[in-house]
């Protein structure tokens, strides 16, 4: 019972913080919407997208890019959470969480689940706007995509948690954008299909195929059409689980990296 | 005599830099103890170890007999903490902040509500319950943080330089409030500070920390007598000068 009370409180706090900061929601939506409404329109003529699963007909570029932008929302939310955890750790409220008598691995997992809840909320807000702009998926896709969003949120949220345990200072966060976020996003199938990348470079296509974020995007893409993509599902869950274990080690008082930093 | 806090042979290093060396002291139940030391003495490092942000392989910290490394859950359940940096969620209301802290200790909604009412009344902030923390002044925020630390009724309260940034009258009020917690509720308090004017009671105990080592400990008269000086300033000023 204590454990459920604690989980509920951590998720509730994260949601309240999110809802109390409308600017955070707006900035979370503006970025993908610019891609969807401006870039996708611009690229529509330049990039024809051939028929490939899960699509059963020719699609416009904006339809193709929608799951990638969902991934973008989740990726940036995870990085925002990570940033706030570094801030929290420096300012102390992360320390308060860690003084709970419940096991630390559980507290870190609760923090991850809270981040996933915010991430799912942001994605649905984005999908609602995209739906208004006619860049929509089948109606049932909005339901079937939920487990994919949770799995993808787990992987990206665990990455954010791990990064927050590794980053020494808030100032170092710019490096995360350059060395983590941009490569993850641009070296994936979020913006262009794998076969299109392969036309340009075999090497880049291979890197994209190995990128876990590619699998996250593909998981969402298939789920939006009510389909399960087995390989992406396994990759996302395995990488997510592994990152979560590393994050828990990162926050461990005896082996953790916080210890070496003396914070 | 029940020991609320027992620190034995505690050492800690950041790489080659020694932050704490063989630190040992005790805090008795229902007593006020000040961990006094200049900046850089190792107070915050001690605080991080005592709250298990990280732990040290050298030495032990026991809270009411529970070793914080081996029984962290039992030890932390008996510990209330007020950190040096403000840790309230400024965009949440006072009540939401307190409820969050209560839930981290597994307190259900009804019980948390009862305790929130009691603590806000104790600290004279019952009418601020629904206000956002951002609207409170520094002194009131600190009171809420102390109220929050008491939500799970811990018998030991640790406060890390809680008066930083507050004006003199507010500091005096906080010191008095915390002393009252010792007297009336039997809570043991460890108060870290570098401000000697926050100590005055003859019953207060002091642990003087400098360069990671305990220089002396005992009641204020005992510490003064051992050092052969007449006031704390004569003892503390050279240590602060050494640190700077």
Contacts between the chains, C-beta under 8 A, distances in Angstrom:
chain1	res1	chain2	res2	distance
A	1	B	106	7.2
A	1	B	108	7.7
A	2	B	105	7.9
A	2	B	106	2.9
A	3	B	106	7.5
A	5	B	103	5.0
A	5	B	106	5.3
A	5	B	107	7.0
A	5	B	108	6.2
A	6	B	103	5.7
A	6	B	104	5.8
A	6	B	106	6.1
A	8	B	103	6.9
A	9	B	99	7.0
A	9	B	100	5.3
A	9	B	103	3.1
A	9	B	104	6.5
A	10	B	103	7.9
A	10	B	104	7.8
A	12	B	100	7.9
A	13	B	89	7.0
A	13	B	92	7.3
A	13	B	96	7.6
A	13	B	100	5.2
A	16	B	91	7.9
A	16	B	92	6.0
A	16	B	96	6.5
A	17	B	89	6.5
A	17	B	91	6.3
A	17	B	92	7.2
A	20	B	91	4.2
A	20	B	92	7.1
A	21	B	91	6.7
A	90	B	85	7.7
A	91	B	85	5.0
A	91	B	86	7.2
A	91	B	87	6.9
A	92	B	83	4.3
A	92	B	84	7.4
A	92	B	85	3.9
A	92	B	86	7.0
A	92	B	87	4.0
A	93	B	87	4.3
A	93	B	88	7.9
A	93	B	89	6.9
A	95	B	51	6.7
A	95	B	53	5.8
A	95	B	81	7.9
A	95	B	83	5.9
A	95	B	87	7.0
A	96	B	81	7.2
A	96	B	83	6.9
A	96	B	87	5.0
A	96	B	101	7.3
A	96	B	104	7.5
A	97	B	104	6.7
A	98	B	51	7.7
A	98	B	52	7.2
A	98	B	53	6.2
A	99	B	51	5.2
A	99	B	52	7.2
A	99	B	76	5.7
A	99	B	79	7.1
A	99	B	81	5.2
A	99	B	104	7.8
A	100	B	76	6.9
A	100	B	104	4.0
A	100	B	105	6.5
A	101	B	72	7.3
A	101	B	73	4.3
A	101	B	74	7.3
A	101	B	75	7.9
A	101	B	76	4.2
A	101	B	77	4.1
A	101	B	105	6.5
A	101	B	106	7.8
A	102	B	73	6.9
A	102	B	104	7.6
A	102	B	106	7.4
A	103	B	73	7.0
A	104	B	72	7.9
A	253	B	52	5.2
A	253	B	53	6.6
A	253	B	54	4.7
A	253	B	55	4.5
A	253	B	72	7.9
A	254	B	54	7.4
A	254	B	55	5.3
A	254	B	57	7.7
A	254	B	69	7.6
A	256	B	54	6.5
A	258	B	53	6.4
A	258	B	54	5.8
A	259	B	54	3.6
A	259	B	55	7.7
A	260	B	14	7.4
A	260	B	15	7.7
A	262	B	14	4.4
A	262	B	19	7.2
A	262	B	45	6.8
A	262	B	48	7.6
A	263	B	48	7.4
A	263	B	53	7.2
